[in-house]
Amino acid sequence: MDSRVAPTVIGHDLDQILFLHVSPPATLVTGAPNPKHAQWKKKDQLLLSWLRLSMMEPVLASVANFSTSLTVWRALEQRFSSQIKARLLQLKG
């Protein structure tokens, strides 16, 4: 987890979505829309917007098709963790 991202995410009460991978609330047993799902989606889209706005164009292009903050976050983790591992191996050598 990036030490620059965590305080903002936690400060806006979005950490459950991004770091704890809390799934969106399901529809109600009656089949009616769950009001908690609407709240979750609103938070998720706020976080997604913030993540996209904080990216430079080449990085944004690589995640532009993802529709949730968690899918963007996971893609970024995968992309940059391999670069970090490669850099660590280079430094060790």
DSSP file (Angstrom, degrees, kcal/mol; ACC not computed):
  #  RESIDUE AA STRUCTURE BP1 BP2  ACC     N-H-->O    O-->H-N    N-H-->O    O-->H-N    TCO  KAPPA ALPHA  PHI   PSI    X-CA   Y-CA   Z-CA
    1    1 A M              0   0    0      0, 0.0     2,-0.3     0, 0.0    18,-0.0   0.000 360.0 360.0 360.0 131.8    0.0    0.0    0.0
    2    2 A D    >>  -     0   0    0      1,-0.1     4,-2.2     2,-0.0     3,-0.7  -0.530 360.0-140.5 -72.4 129.7    1.4    3.4   -1.0
    3    3 A S  T 34 S+     0   0    0     -2,-0.3    -1,-0.1     1,-0.2     0, 0.0   0.648 102.6  53.5 -68.6 -13.8    2.0    5.6    2.1
    4    4 A R  T 34 S+     0   0    0      2,-0.1     4,-0.5     3,-0.1    -1,-0.2   0.740 111.7  43.9 -88.1 -25.2    0.7    8.6    0.1
    5    5 A V  T <> S+     0   0    0     -3,-0.7     4,-2.4     2,-0.1     3,-0.4   0.890 101.5  65.5 -85.1 -43.5   -2.6    6.9   -0.9
    6    6 A A  H  X S+     0   0    0     -4,-2.2     4,-3.0     1,-0.2     5,-0.3   0.869  97.7  51.1 -53.8 -48.7   -3.6    5.3    2.4
    7    7 A P  H  > S+     0   0    0      0, 0.0     4,-2.5     0, 0.0    -1,-0.2   0.896 113.8  45.1 -60.4 -38.5   -4.1    8.5    4.5
    8    8 A T  H  > S+     0   0    0     -4,-0.5     4,-1.4    -3,-0.4    -2,-0.2   0.929 115.1  47.1 -68.7 -44.6   -6.4   10.0    1.9
    9    9 A V  H  <>S+     0   0    0     -4,-2.4     5,-2.8     1,-0.2     6,-0.5   0.933 117.5  42.4 -62.8 -46.1   -8.4    6.8    1.4
   10   10 A I  H ><5S+     0   0    0     -4,-3.0     3,-1.9    -5,-0.2    -2,-0.2   0.904 110.4  57.4 -67.3 -41.3   -8.8    6.2    5.1
   11   11 A G  H 3<5S+     0   0    0     -4,-2.5    -1,-0.2    -5,-0.3    -2,-0.2   0.767 109.2  45.3 -61.8 -26.6   -9.6    9.9    5.8
   12   12 A H  T 3<5S-     0   0    0     -4,-1.4    -1,-0.3    -3,-0.3    -2,-0.2   0.216 116.3-114.1-101.1  13.8  -12.5    9.7    3.4
   13   13 A D  T < 5S+     0   0    0     -3,-1.9    -3,-0.2     1,-0.1    -2,-0.1   0.873  83.3 120.0  58.3  41.3  -13.7    6.4    4.8
   14   14 A L    >>< +     0   0    0     -5,-2.8     4,-1.7    -6,-0.2     3,-0.5   0.311  36.6  99.9-113.4   5.3  -13.0    4.5    1.6
   15   15 A D  H 3>>S+     0   0    0     -6,-0.5     4,-2.5     1,-0.2     5,-1.5   0.805  73.2  62.1 -66.6 -30.4  -10.5    2.0    3.0
   16   16 A Q  H 345S+     0   0    0      3,-0.2     6,-2.5     1,-0.2    -1,-0.2   0.892 107.8  44.9 -63.4 -36.6  -13.0   -0.8    3.3
   17   17 A I  H <45S+     0   0    0     -3,-0.5    -2,-0.2     4,-0.2     4,-0.2   0.939 125.3  29.1 -69.9 -47.5  -13.5   -0.7   -0.5
   18   18 A L  H  <5S+     0   0    0     -4,-1.7    -2,-0.2     3,-0.1    -3,-0.2   0.910 132.5  24.2 -86.7 -44.2   -9.9   -0.5   -1.5
   19   19 A F  T  <5S+     0   0    0     -4,-2.5    -3,-0.2    -5,-0.2    -2,-0.1   0.774 128.7  38.3 -98.3 -28.5   -7.9   -2.2    1.2
   20   20 A L  S   <S-     0   0    0     -5,-1.5    -3,-0.2    -4,-0.2    -4,-0.1   0.475  95.7-134.2-101.6  -3.6  -10.3   -4.6    2.8
   21   21 A H        -     0   0    0     -6,-0.3     2,-0.4    -4,-0.2    -4,-0.2   0.860  30.9-174.4  54.9  42.2  -12.0   -5.6   -0.5
   22   22 A V        -     0   0    0     -6,-2.5    -1,-0.2     1,-0.1    -2,-0.1  -0.546  20.2-129.9 -69.4 125.5  -15.5   -5.3    0.9
   23   23 A S        -     0   0    0     -2,-0.4     3,-0.1     1,-0.1    -1,-0.1  -0.337  28.9 -91.5 -73.7 156.3  -18.0   -6.4   -1.7
   24   24 A P        -     0   0    0      0, 0.0    -1,-0.1     0, 0.0    13,-0.1  -0.405  51.6 -95.8 -66.0 145.5  -21.0   -4.3   -2.7
   25   25 A P        -     0   0    0      0, 0.0     9,-0.2     0, 0.0     3,-0.1  -0.341  43.6-119.6 -61.1 141.1  -24.1   -5.1   -0.7
   26   26 A A        -     0   0    0      1,-0.2    11,-0.2    -3,-0.1    10,-0.1  -0.234  34.7 -84.3 -75.6 167.8  -26.4   -7.5   -2.5
   27   27 A T        -     0   0    0      1,-0.1    -1,-0.2     6,-0.1     5,-0.1  -0.303  57.3 -90.2 -66.5 159.9  -30.0   -6.7   -3.5
   28   28 A L    >   -     0   0    0      4,-2.0     3,-2.2     1,-0.1    -1,-0.1  -0.280  33.7-109.1 -69.9 158.1  -32.6   -7.2   -0.9
   29   29 A V  T 3  S+     0   0    0      1,-0.3    -1,-0.1     2,-0.1    -2,-0.1   0.825 121.2  59.0 -56.9 -32.2  -34.4  -10.5   -0.6
   30   30 A T  T 3  S-     0   0    0      2,-0.1    -1,-0.3     1,-0.1    -2,-0.0   0.615 118.2-113.9 -73.2 -11.1  -37.5   -8.9   -2.0
   31   31 A G  S <  S+     0   0    0     -3,-2.2    -2,-0.1     1,-0.3     3,-0.1   0.335  74.1 134.0  92.2  -6.3  -35.5   -8.0   -5.1
   32   32 A A        -     0   0    0      1,-0.1    -4,-2.0    -5,-0.1    -1,-0.3  -0.399  69.2 -87.6 -73.1 153.2  -35.8   -4.3   -4.4
   33   33 A P        -     0   0    0      0, 0.0    -1,-0.1     0, 0.0    -6,-0.1  -0.360  41.4-123.6 -60.9 139.3  -32.6   -2.2   -4.8
   34   34 A N    >>  -     0   0    0     -9,-0.2     4,-1.3     1,-0.1     3,-1.0  -0.759   8.7-148.8 -86.6 121.3  -30.6   -2.1   -1.6
   35   35 A P  H 3> S+     0   0    0      0, 0.0     4,-1.7     0, 0.0    -1,-0.1   0.812  99.4  59.7 -60.3 -28.2  -30.0    1.5   -0.5
   36   36 A K  H 3> S+     0   0    0      1,-0.2     4,-2.4     2,-0.2     5,-0.1   0.820  99.3  57.0 -69.0 -29.3  -26.6    0.4    1.0
   37   37 A H  H <> S+     0   0    0     -3,-1.0     4,-2.9     2,-0.2    -1,-0.2   0.909 104.6  51.3 -65.9 -41.1  -25.6   -0.7   -2.5
   38   38 A A  H  X S+     0   0    0     -4,-1.3     4,-2.0     2,-0.2    -2,-0.2   0.897 110.9  48.2 -62.1 -40.3  -26.2    2.8   -3.8
   39   39 A Q  H  X S+     0   0    0     -4,-1.7     4,-2.1     2,-0.2    -2,-0.2   0.914 112.4  48.9 -65.4 -42.8  -24.1    4.2   -1.0
   40   40 A W  H  X S+     0   0    0     -4,-2.4     4,-2.8     1,-0.2    -2,-0.2   0.930 111.3  49.4 -61.7 -46.2  -21.3    1.7   -1.7
   41   41 A K  H  X S+     0   0    0     -4,-2.9     4,-2.6     1,-0.2     5,-0.2   0.884 108.8  52.9 -62.2 -39.3  -21.4    2.5   -5.4
   42   42 A K  H  X S+     0   0    0     -4,-2.0     4,-1.9     2,-0.2    -1,-0.2   0.926 112.3  44.7 -62.3 -45.1  -21.2    6.3   -4.7
   43   43 A K  H  X S+     0   0    0     -4,-2.1     4,-2.5     2,-0.2    -2,-0.2   0.910 112.9  51.6 -64.2 -42.9  -18.1    5.7   -2.5
   44   44 A D  H  X S+     0   0    0     -4,-2.8     4,-2.8     1,-0.2    -2,-0.2   0.920 111.0  46.6 -61.5 -44.6  -16.5    3.4   -5.1
   45   45 A Q  H  X S+     0   0    0     -4,-2.6     4,-2.3     2,-0.2    -1,-0.2   0.836 110.4  53.3 -70.3 -32.2  -17.0    5.9   -7.9
   46   46 A L  H  X S+     0   0    0     -4,-1.9     4,-2.3    -5,-0.2    -1,-0.2   0.934 112.7  44.6 -62.7 -46.4  -15.6    8.7   -5.8
   47   47 A L  H  X S+     0   0    0     -4,-2.5     4,-2.7     2,-0.2    -2,-0.2   0.908 112.1  51.9 -65.0 -43.1  -12.6    6.7   -5.1
   48   48 A L  H  X S+     0   0    0     -4,-2.8     4,-2.5     1,-0.2    -1,-0.2   0.918 110.3  49.3 -59.3 -44.2  -12.3    5.6   -8.8
   49   49 A S  H  X S+     0   0    0     -4,-2.3     4,-2.5     2,-0.2    -2,-0.2   0.926 111.5  48.5 -61.4 -46.2  -12.5    9.3   -9.8
   50   50 A W  H  X S+     0   0    0     -4,-2.3     4,-1.3     2,-0.2    -2,-0.2   0.914 111.3  50.1 -62.4 -43.5   -9.8   10.3   -7.3
   51   51 A L  H  < S+     0   0    0     -4,-2.7     3,-0.5     1,-0.2     4,-0.3   0.941 112.4  47.0 -60.5 -47.1   -7.5    7.5   -8.4
   52   52 A R  H >< S+     0   0    0     -4,-2.5     3,-1.4     1,-0.2    -2,-0.2   0.900 110.2  52.5 -62.5 -41.0   -7.9    8.4  -12.1
   53   53 A L  H 3< S+     0   0    0     -4,-2.5    -1,-0.2     1,-0.3    -2,-0.2   0.749 106.1  55.0 -67.4 -22.5   -7.3   12.1  -11.4
   54   54 A S  T 3< S+     0   0    0     -4,-1.3     2,-0.3    -3,-0.5    -1,-0.3   0.445  94.0  92.4 -89.6   0.4   -4.1   11.3   -9.6
   55   55 A M  S <  S-     0   0    0     -3,-1.4     2,-0.2    -4,-0.3    -3,-0.0  -0.676  74.1-123.5 -99.6 148.9   -2.6    9.3  -12.5
   56   56 A M    >>  -     0   0    0     -2,-0.3     4,-2.7     1,-0.1     3,-0.6  -0.520  40.5 -99.2 -79.2 158.2   -0.3   10.5  -15.3
   57   57 A E  H 3> S+     0   0    0      1,-0.2     4,-2.5     2,-0.2     5,-0.2   0.833 118.9  51.5 -51.9 -46.1   -1.6    9.8  -18.8
   58   58 A P  H 3> S+     0   0    0      0, 0.0     4,-0.9     0, 0.0    -1,-0.2   0.895 114.9  43.4 -63.1 -36.8    0.4    6.6  -19.6
   59   59 A V  H X> S+     0   0    0     -3,-0.6     4,-0.7     2,-0.2     3,-0.7   0.924 112.5  52.8 -71.4 -44.3   -0.8    5.0  -16.4
   60   60 A L  H >X S+     0   0    0     -4,-2.7     3,-1.2     1,-0.3     4,-0.9   0.892 103.7  57.6 -57.5 -41.4   -4.3    6.1  -16.8
   61   61 A A  H 3< S+     0   0    0     -4,-2.5     3,-0.3     1,-0.3    -1,-0.3   0.832 102.1  55.8 -59.7 -31.7   -4.4    4.7  -20.3
   62   62 A S  H << S+     0   0    0     -4,-0.9    -1,-0.3    -3,-0.7    -2,-0.2   0.677 120.4  28.2 -77.3 -16.0   -3.6    1.2  -18.9
   63   63 A V  H X< S+     0   0    0     -3,-1.2     3,-1.6    -4,-0.7    -1,-0.2   0.266  84.9 110.1-125.2  10.2   -6.5    1.2  -16.5
   64   64 A A  T 3< S+     0   0    0     -4,-0.9    -2,-0.1    -3,-0.3    -3,-0.1   0.758  76.5  55.4 -62.1 -26.1   -9.1    3.4  -18.3
   65   65 A N  T 3  S+     0   0    0     -4,-0.2    -1,-0.3    -3,-0.1     2,-0.2   0.550  82.7 102.3 -87.1  -6.6  -11.4    0.5  -19.1
   66   66 A F    <   -     0   0    0     -3,-1.6    -3,-0.0     1,-0.1     3,-0.0  -0.567  54.1-163.0 -79.2 141.7  -11.8   -0.6  -15.5
   67   67 A S        +     0   0    0     -2,-0.2     2,-0.3     5,-0.0    -1,-0.1   0.475  64.5  55.2-108.5  -3.0  -15.1    0.4  -13.9
   68   68 A T  S  > S-     0   0    0      1,-0.1     4,-1.8   -20,-0.1     5,-0.2  -0.938  76.8-124.8-128.9 155.7  -14.4    0.0  -10.1
   69   69 A S  H  > S+     0   0    0     -2,-0.3     4,-2.8     1,-0.2     5,-0.2   0.870 110.2  55.3 -63.9 -36.7  -11.8    1.3   -7.8
   70   70 A L  H  > S+     0   0    0      2,-0.2     4,-2.6     1,-0.2    -1,-0.2   0.904 106.3  49.5 -66.6 -40.4  -10.8   -2.2   -6.7
   71   71 A T  H  > S+     0   0    0      2,-0.2     4,-1.9     1,-0.2    -1,-0.2   0.891 113.4  47.6 -66.2 -37.0  -10.1   -3.4  -10.2
   72   72 A V  H  X S+     0   0    0     -4,-1.8     4,-2.4     2,-0.2    -2,-0.2   0.941 112.3  49.5 -64.5 -47.0   -8.0   -0.3  -10.9
   73   73 A W  H  X S+     0   0    0     -4,-2.8     4,-2.6     1,-0.2    -2,-0.2   0.912 111.4  48.2 -60.2 -44.8   -6.1   -0.8   -7.7
   74   74 A R  H  X S+     0   0    0     -4,-2.6     4,-2.4     2,-0.2    -1,-0.2   0.894 111.1  50.9 -64.5 -39.7   -5.4   -4.5   -8.3
   75   75 A A  H  X S+     0   0    0     -4,-1.9     4,-2.5    -5,-0.2    -1,-0.2   0.906 111.8  47.6 -64.2 -41.1   -4.2   -3.7  -11.9
   76   76 A L  H  X S+     0   0    0     -4,-2.4     4,-2.8     2,-0.2     5,-0.3   0.906 110.6  51.6 -66.2 -41.8   -1.9   -1.0  -10.5
   77   77 A E  H  X S+     0   0    0     -4,-2.6     4,-2.3    -5,-0.2     5,-0.2   0.931 112.9  45.6 -58.9 -45.3   -0.5   -3.3   -7.8
   78   78 A Q  H  X S+     0   0    0     -4,-2.4     4,-1.2     2,-0.2    -2,-0.2   0.923 114.7  47.7 -65.6 -44.4    0.2   -6.0  -10.4
   79   79 A R  H  X S+     0   0    0     -4,-2.5     4,-0.9     1,-0.2    -2,-0.2   0.938 120.8  34.4 -63.2 -48.2    1.8   -3.6  -12.9
   80   80 A F  H  X S+     0   0    0     -4,-2.8     4,-2.3     1,-0.2    -1,-0.2   0.744 107.9  64.2 -86.5 -23.1    4.1   -1.9  -10.4
   81   81 A S  H  X S+     0   0    0     -4,-2.3     4,-2.4    -5,-0.3    -1,-0.2   0.888 103.1  50.5 -67.1 -35.3    4.9   -4.8   -8.1
   82   82 A S  H  X S+     0   0    0     -4,-1.2     4,-2.1    -5,-0.2    -1,-0.2   0.880 110.8  49.3 -68.4 -35.7    6.6   -6.5  -11.0
   83   83 A Q  H  X S+     0   0    0     -4,-0.9     4,-2.2     2,-0.2    -2,-0.2   0.891 111.4  49.3 -67.5 -38.9    8.6   -3.3  -11.6
   84   84 A I  H  X S+     0   0    0     -4,-2.3     4,-2.4     2,-0.2    -2,-0.2   0.911 110.9  49.5 -66.3 -42.2    9.6   -3.1   -8.0
   85   85 A K  H  X S+     0   0    0     -4,-2.4     4,-2.3     1,-0.2    -2,-0.2   0.913 111.3  49.2 -63.2 -41.7   10.7   -6.7   -7.9
   86   86 A A  H  X S+     0   0    0     -4,-2.1     4,-2.1     1,-0.2    -1,-0.2   0.908 111.2  49.7 -63.7 -41.4   12.8   -6.2  -11.0
   87   87 A R  H  X S+     0   0    0     -4,-2.2     4,-2.5     2,-0.2    -2,-0.2   0.894 109.3  51.9 -64.7 -40.2   14.4   -3.1   -9.5
   88   88 A L  H  X S+     0   0    0     -4,-2.4     4,-2.4     2,-0.2    -2,-0.2   0.918 110.1  48.6 -62.1 -43.3   15.1   -5.0   -6.2
   89   89 A L  H  X S+     0   0    0     -4,-2.3     4,-1.6     1,-0.2    -1,-0.2   0.895 111.1  51.1 -63.3 -38.9   16.8   -7.8   -8.1
   90   90 A Q  H  < S+     0   0    0     -4,-2.1    -2,-0.2     1,-0.2    -1,-0.2   0.912 110.9  47.7 -64.0 -43.0   18.8   -5.2  -10.1
   91   91 A L  H  < S+     0   0    0     -4,-2.5    -2,-0.2     1,-0.2    -1,-0.2   0.878 109.5  52.8 -66.8 -37.5   20.0   -3.5   -6.9
   92   92 A K  H  <        0   0    0     -4,-2.4    -1,-0.2     1,-0.3    -2,-0.2   0.845 360.0 360.0 -65.4 -32.6   20.9   -6.8   -5.3
   93   93 A G     <        0   0    0     -4,-1.6    -1,-0.3    -5,-0.2    -2,-0.2   0.461 360.0 360.0 -78.4 360.0   23.1   -7.7   -8.3
